[in-house]
Amino acid sequence: MTREEIFAKVAKIVEKHFDVPAEKINDQLNIKKDLNADSISVMEFVLDLEDEFGTEVSDEDAEKIETVGAAVDYIYDKLKK
């Protein structure tokens, strides 16, 4: 799966989960600051990522994912292994 394909899927999750228009979603979008996500919203987002991509994200790694781009890169790296 290419990074672009992963970004498209992550963007759909962000759009649905945080009710953000697709055109506003980019790599620099900060999940906590720009989307006003609290810790519960972030964990739900991570669970959606896990379900979508069939991978597991540790709590430690989830805390490091601050932007949409970081989420995409994390999934991309996990899927390459």
Residue pairs with C-beta under 8 A, 6 or more apart in sequence:
1 76
1 79
3 72
3 73
3 76
6 53
6 72
6 75
6 76
6 79
7 27
7 68
7 72
9 52
9 53
10 49
10 52
10 68
10 71
10 72
10 75
11 22
11 25
11 68
12 22
13 45
13 48
13 49
13 52
14 20
14 25
14 29
14 31
14 35
14 45
14 68
15 21
15 22
15 25
17 41
17 44
17 45
17 48
18 31
18 35
18 37
18 41
18 45
20 29
20 35
25 68
26 68
26 69
27 67
27 68
27 69
27 72
28 67
28 68
28 69
29 35
29 67
29 68
29 69
30 66
30 67
31 37
31 42
31 45
31 65
31 66
31 67
31 68
31 71
32 42
32 66
35 41
37 45
42 62
42 65
43 62
45 71
46 57
46 62
46 65
49 55
49 57
49 71
49 75
50 56
50 57
53 75
53 78
53 79
55 75
55 78
55 79
57 65
57 74
57 78
61 74
64 70
64 74
65 71
65 74
